[in-house]
Amino acid sequence: MQLRADQLAASLSKGLRKIYTIHGDEALLAQEAGDTVRAAARADGYSERKVFTVAGAYFDWGPVLAAAQAMSLFSERQLIEIRIPSGKPGKDGSEALQRYCEHLPDDVVTLITLPKLDRQQQSSAWFTALDGAGVVLRVDAVDRQALPQWIAQRLARQEQRVPAGEAGQRCLAFFADCVEGNLLAAHQELQKLALLYPKGELTFEQIEAAVMNVARYDVFKLSEAVLAGQVPRVMRMLDGLQAEGEAAVLVHWTLAEDIRALKRVRDAIDQGKPMPMALREARVWGVKERLFERAVPLLSPLSLAPLVEAAQICDGIVKGLKHPEWPHDPWAALQRLALMLVRCTQHPNKQAGAPRQVGAH
């Protein structure tokens, strides 16, 4: 049975299941979900705990299988944790997990933690066995759009809040900008606010004074911001990526890959293929799928040609070449390319000309 993170507490209130599987790429939320299961197990008498970490291809699964069947030395019930940091149990591990799920004793609760799994891993026999035997919890990262609401909910937990209306939205937006891409830091900053200020309403000045700028920028989130037309966020993310020492070549590759994918999808549609098929063939999934569905109808070969050419020019600049009509600085060139892509995907029937002030060296 698959649940969202916000459904876990309600599920536990109805009783413990024999096995819980947590997978996802957000460390804070995965840790909190695991702590929630552990606390429920302790409260229900599962006081003995054994932890196994699957490391390497030659991990011995014998002790894991034996632990589940052995009588507890100190209590009638035990919690067994199986951690698989790689997300790949291997052939022996796959068979062991399937056998494990077939013989779950009544006096054992098992907690399995995994990183984010791709579609193939979630279709595997071992993951299907885990899903069928208990609860599977997928922990997704909190995206930028949902981050202000997440912060507001966490403030409410500690009986603090922002002002109502536009002033409150400004506070939450500022907070989100400071901690974007770093949910663990967001949690720490929220705890700091609880220590510094009493319960009740917080002002913008209080939040500004307390919250450090601990944002971590993801080059792939930059791609989503560009396709969504979020210009201020794009500029902020480019500055952040540069400050964090991200390779300009990687940032260019991400933007250029989007341009190539847009062209492939547009060409496929012009050849008579439906949008869903064109997106699948271009390997466009998830959030980008929705962004492409909105952007592609606005594009034409006339608007895409300058983008493709600009991506080629920018490729040379980030590798040390110069172009007489482009900035010599790689990050200035990336800014120009990003804004060209924003303009092309936001305004129908306009070619991807770059703003003069961005392109000037």
C-alpha positions as CSV (number, residue, x, y, z in Angstrom):
1,M,0.0,0.0,0.0
2,Q,1.5,3.3,-1.1
3,L,1.0,6.5,1.1
4,R,2.0,10.1,1.0
5,A,4.1,11.4,3.8
6,D,1.2,13.4,5.2
7,Q,-0.9,10.2,5.5
8,L,1.6,8.3,7.6
9,A,0.4,9.5,11.0
10,A,-3.2,8.7,10.3
11,S,-2.2,5.2,9.1
12,L,-0.2,4.5,12.2
13,S,-3.1,5.6,14.4
14,K,-5.0,2.6,13.1
15,G,-2.3,0.2,14.0
16,L,1.2,-0.8,12.9
17,R,1.8,-2.8,9.7
18,K,4.5,-5.4,9.6
19,I,6.8,-3.6,7.1
20,Y,7.4,0.0,6.1
21,T,9.4,1.1,3.1
22,I,10.5,4.7,2.8
23,H,12.2,6.0,-0.4
24,G,12.9,9.4,-1.7
25,D,15.5,12.1,-2.2
26,E,14.5,14.5,0.6
27,A,16.7,13.6,3.6
28,L,14.7,15.7,6.2
29,L,11.3,14.2,5.3
30,A,12.7,10.7,5.0
31,Q,14.3,11.0,8.5
32,E,11.1,12.4,10.0
33,A,9.0,9.6,8.5
34,G,11.4,7.0,9.8
35,D,11.3,8.7,13.3
36,T,7.5,8.6,13.2
37,V,7.5,4.8,12.5
38,R,10.2,4.2,15.2
39,A,8.2,6.2,17.8
40,A,5.0,4.3,17.0
41,A,6.9,1.0,17.3
42,R,8.4,1.9,20.7
43,A,5.0,3.0,22.0
44,D,3.6,-0.4,20.9
45,G,6.2,-2.4,22.7
46,Y,8.8,-2.9,20.0
47,S,11.7,-1.9,22.3
48,E,14.5,-4.0,20.8
49,R,16.1,-2.5,17.6
50,K,18.5,-4.1,15.1
51,V,20.0,-2.1,12.2
52,F,21.5,-3.6,9.0
53,T,23.1,-1.4,6.3
54,V,23.4,-3.1,2.9
55,A,26.8,-2.0,1.5
56,G,28.5,-3.6,-1.5
57,A,27.6,-6.4,-3.8
58,Y,28.6,-9.1,-1.4
59,F,26.4,-8.2,1.5
60,D,25.4,-11.3,3.6
61,W,21.7,-11.4,3.9
62,G,21.7,-14.4,6.2
63,P,21.8,-12.4,9.4
64,V,18.9,-10.2,8.3
65,L,16.7,-13.2,7.5
66,A,17.8,-14.9,10.8
67,A,17.1,-11.8,12.9
68,A,13.5,-11.7,11.7
69,Q,12.9,-15.3,12.8
70,A,14.9,-15.2,16.0
71,M,13.3,-14.7,19.4
72,S,14.1,-11.3,21.0
73,L,16.5,-11.4,23.9
74,F,15.2,-8.4,25.8
75,S,11.5,-8.1,24.8
76,E,8.7,-9.8,23.0
77,R,8.9,-7.5,20.1
78,Q,11.6,-6.0,17.9
79,L,12.1,-3.4,15.2
80,I,14.4,-4.3,12.4
81,E,15.8,-1.6,10.1
82,I,17.3,-2.4,6.7
83,R,19.1,0.5,5.0
84,I,20.0,0.3,1.4
85,P,21.8,3.5,0.5
86,S,22.4,2.6,-3.1
87,G,18.8,1.6,-3.8
88,K,20.1,-1.6,-5.4
89,P,20.0,-4.7,-3.3
90,G,21.4,-6.8,-6.1
91,K,20.3,-10.3,-7.2
92,D,20.9,-12.0,-3.8
93,G,19.2,-9.0,-2.1
94,S,16.2,-9.1,-4.4
95,E,15.7,-12.8,-3.6
96,A,16.2,-12.2,0.1
97,L,13.7,-9.4,0.3
98,Q,11.1,-11.4,-1.5
99,R,11.7,-14.3,0.9
100,Y,11.6,-11.9,3.8
101,C,8.2,-10.5,2.8
102,E,6.8,-14.1,2.5
103,H,7.6,-14.9,6.2
104,L,7.0,-11.8,8.3
105,P,6.5,-12.8,12.0
106,D,3.9,-11.1,14.2
107,D,6.4,-9.8,16.7
108,V,8.6,-7.9,14.3
109,V,8.2,-4.5,12.6
110,T,10.6,-3.9,9.7
111,L,11.6,-0.4,8.4
112,I,13.4,-0.3,5.1
113,T,15.0,3.0,3.9
114,L,16.0,3.7,0.3
115,P,17.0,6.7,-1.8
116,K,14.8,7.9,-4.7
117,L,14.0,5.0,-7.0
118,D,13.4,5.2,-10.7
119,R,10.5,3.7,-12.6
120,Q,12.4,0.5,-13.3
121,Q,13.4,-0.1,-9.7
122,Q,9.8,0.5,-8.6
123,S,8.7,-2.2,-11.1
124,S,11.2,-4.7,-9.8
125,A,10.1,-8.0,-8.1
126,W,11.6,-7.0,-4.7
127,F,10.0,-3.6,-4.6
128,T,6.6,-5.1,-5.6
129,A,7.0,-7.6,-2.8
130,L,7.6,-4.8,-0.3
131,D,4.6,-2.9,-1.6
132,G,2.4,-5.9,-1.2
133,A,3.6,-6.8,2.3
134,G,3.1,-3.4,4.0
135,V,3.3,0.3,3.5
136,V,5.4,2.1,1.0
137,L,6.1,5.8,1.6
138,R,7.5,8.0,-1.2
139,V,9.2,11.1,0.1
140,D,9.3,13.8,-2.6
141,A,11.2,17.0,-2.4
142,V,9.2,20.2,-1.7
143,D,9.3,22.2,-4.9
144,R,9.7,26.0,-4.9
145,Q,6.1,26.7,-5.5
146,A,5.0,24.7,-2.5
147,L,7.8,25.8,-0.2
148,P,6.0,28.9,1.3
149,Q,3.0,26.8,2.3
150,W,5.3,24.2,3.8
151,I,7.1,26.9,5.8
152,A,3.7,28.3,7.0
153,Q,2.6,24.8,8.1
154,R,5.9,24.3,10.0
155,L,5.5,27.7,11.7
156,A,2.0,26.7,12.8
157,R,3.4,23.6,14.5
158,Q,5.5,25.8,16.7
159,E,2.6,28.2,17.2
160,Q,4.1,31.0,15.2
161,R,2.7,32.6,12.1
162,V,3.3,35.4,9.5
163,P,0.9,38.4,9.1
164,A,-2.2,38.0,7.0
165,G,-2.5,39.0,3.4
166,E,0.3,40.4,1.2
167,A,2.7,41.1,4.1
168,G,2.6,37.5,5.1
169,Q,3.1,36.3,1.5
170,R,6.2,38.6,1.3
171,C,7.6,37.0,4.5
172,L,7.1,33.5,3.2
173,A,8.5,34.3,-0.2
174,F,11.6,35.8,1.4
175,F,12.0,32.7,3.7
176,A,11.6,30.4,0.7
177,D,14.2,32.3,-1.4
178,C,16.7,31.9,1.5
179,V,16.3,28.2,2.0
180,E,15.4,27.0,-1.5
181,G,16.7,23.5,-2.3
182,N,17.9,23.0,1.3
183,L,15.0,21.6,3.4
184,L,17.2,20.6,6.3
185,A,18.5,24.2,6.6
186,A,14.9,25.4,6.4
187,H,14.0,23.1,9.3
188,Q,17.0,24.5,11.3
189,E,16.0,28.1,10.5
190,L,12.4,27.4,11.7
191,Q,13.8,26.0,15.0
192,K,15.9,29.1,15.3
193,L,12.8,31.3,15.0
194,A,11.1,29.3,17.7
195,L,14.1,29.9,20.0
196,L,14.5,33.6,19.3
197,Y,10.9,34.8,19.3
198,P,7.8,34.0,21.4
199,K,4.7,32.3,20.0
200,G,2.4,34.4,17.9
201,E,2.9,36.6,14.8
202,L,6.3,37.2,13.3
203,T,7.3,40.4,11.5
204,F,9.2,40.5,8.2
205,E,12.1,42.3,10.1
206,Q,12.3,39.4,12.6
207,I,12.4,36.8,9.9
208,E,14.9,38.8,7.8
209,A,17.2,39.2,10.9
210,A,17.1,35.5,11.8
211,V,17.0,33.5,8.6
212,M,20.3,33.0,6.9
213,N,20.6,32.7,3.2
214,V,21.3,29.0,3.0
215,A,19.7,28.2,-0.4
216,R,21.2,25.5,-2.5
217,Y,20.5,25.8,-6.2
218,D,19.9,22.7,-8.4
219,V,20.9,23.0,-12.0
220,F,17.9,20.9,-13.0
221,K,15.5,23.2,-11.0
222,L,17.0,26.1,-13.0
223,S,15.8,24.3,-16.1
224,E,12.3,24.2,-14.7
225,A,12.4,27.8,-13.7
226,V,13.4,28.9,-17.2
227,L,10.7,26.9,-18.9
228,A,8.1,28.3,-16.4
229,G,9.2,31.8,-17.3
230,Q,10.2,32.8,-13.7
231,V,12.8,35.4,-14.7
232,P,13.7,36.8,-11.2
233,R,14.1,33.2,-9.9
234,V,16.3,32.3,-13.0
235,M,18.6,35.2,-12.3
236,R,18.8,34.4,-8.6
237,M,19.6,30.7,-9.4
238,L,22.3,31.5,-11.9
239,D,24.0,33.8,-9.4
240,G,23.6,31.1,-6.7
241,L,25.0,28.3,-9.0
242,Q,28.0,30.5,-9.9
243,A,28.6,31.4,-6.2
244,E,28.4,27.7,-5.2
245,G,31.1,26.8,-7.8
246,E,28.9,24.9,-10.2
247,A,30.5,24.1,-13.5
248,A,29.3,26.5,-16.3
249,V,29.6,23.5,-18.7
250,L,26.9,21.6,-16.8
251,V,24.6,24.5,-16.6
252,H,24.9,25.0,-20.4
253,W,24.4,21.3,-21.0
254,T,21.1,21.5,-19.1
255,L,19.8,24.5,-21.0
256,A,21.0,23.2,-24.4
257,E,19.4,19.8,-23.7
258,D,16.0,21.6,-23.1
259,I,16.4,23.4,-26.4
260,R,17.2,20.2,-28.3
261,A,14.2,18.5,-26.6
262,L,11.9,21.3,-27.5
263,K,13.0,21.1,-31.1
264,R,12.6,17.3,-31.2
265,V,9.1,17.5,-29.8
266,R,8.1,20.4,-32.1
267,D,9.5,18.5,-35.2
268,A,7.6,15.3,-34.1
269,I,4.3,17.2,-33.8
270,D,4.9,18.9,-37.2
271,Q,5.2,15.4,-38.6
272,G,1.8,14.5,-37.3
273,K,2.6,12.8,-34.0
274,P,0.4,13.5,-30.9
275,M,1.9,15.5,-28.1
276,P,2.1,12.5,-25.6
277,M,4.0,10.4,-28.1
278,A,6.3,13.2,-29.0
279,L,7.1,13.8,-25.3
280,R,7.7,10.1,-24.6
281,E,10.1,9.8,-27.6
282,A,12.0,12.9,-26.4
283,R,12.2,11.4,-22.9
284,V,10.4,14.3,-21.3
285,W,8.8,13.3,-17.9
286,G,7.4,14.6,-14.7
287,V,7.3,18.4,-14.1
288,K,8.9,19.1,-17.5
289,E,6.2,17.3,-19.3
290,R,3.6,19.9,-18.1
291,L,6.0,22.7,-18.9
292,F,6.6,21.3,-22.4
293,E,2.9,20.9,-23.1
294,R,2.5,24.6,-22.5
295,A,5.6,25.8,-24.3
296,V,5.7,23.7,-27.4
297,P,2.5,25.1,-29.0
298,L,4.1,28.5,-28.8
299,L,7.2,27.5,-30.8
300,S,7.9,27.3,-34.5
301,P,10.9,26.4,-36.6
302,L,11.5,30.2,-37.0
303,S,11.7,30.8,-33.2
304,L,13.7,27.6,-32.5
305,A,16.5,28.2,-35.1
306,P,18.0,31.2,-33.2
307,L,17.9,29.2,-30.0
308,V,19.7,26.3,-31.4
309,E,22.4,28.6,-32.9
310,A,22.7,30.5,-29.6
311,A,23.2,27.2,-27.7
312,Q,26.0,26.3,-30.1
313,I,27.7,29.8,-29.6
314,C,27.3,29.5,-25.8
315,D,28.8,26.1,-25.8
316,G,32.0,27.5,-27.3
317,I,32.1,30.4,-24.8
318,V,31.8,28.2,-21.7
319,K,34.7,26.2,-23.1
320,G,36.9,29.2,-23.5
321,L,36.1,30.5,-27.0
322,K,35.0,34.0,-27.9
323,H,32.3,35.4,-30.1
324,P,32.2,39.0,-31.2
325,E,28.4,39.5,-30.5
326,W,28.3,37.6,-27.2
327,P,29.7,38.3,-23.7
328,H,33.1,36.7,-23.1
329,D,32.2,35.8,-19.5
330,P,30.6,32.3,-19.5
331,W,28.0,33.1,-16.8
332,A,27.0,36.3,-18.6
333,A,26.6,34.1,-21.8
334,L,24.5,31.6,-19.8
335,Q,22.3,34.4,-18.5
336,R,21.7,35.6,-22.1
337,L,20.9,32.1,-23.3
338,A,18.5,31.5,-20.4
339,L,16.6,34.7,-21.1
340,M,16.4,33.9,-24.8
341,L,14.8,30.6,-23.9
342,V,12.4,32.3,-21.5
343,R,11.3,34.8,-24.1
344,C,10.8,32.2,-26.8
345,T,8.7,29.9,-24.6
346,Q,6.6,32.7,-23.0
347,H,5.7,34.9,-26.0
348,P,4.1,33.3,-29.1
349,N,5.3,34.3,-32.5
350,K,8.4,36.1,-31.3
351,Q,11.9,35.1,-32.2
352,A,14.4,34.5,-29.4
353,G,16.2,37.8,-29.5
354,A,18.3,38.6,-26.4
355,P,17.9,41.8,-24.3
356,R,20.6,44.3,-25.1
357,Q,21.5,44.9,-21.5
358,V,22.1,41.2,-20.8
359,G,24.1,40.5,-24.0
360,A,26.4,43.6,-23.6
361,H,29.9,42.7,-22.5
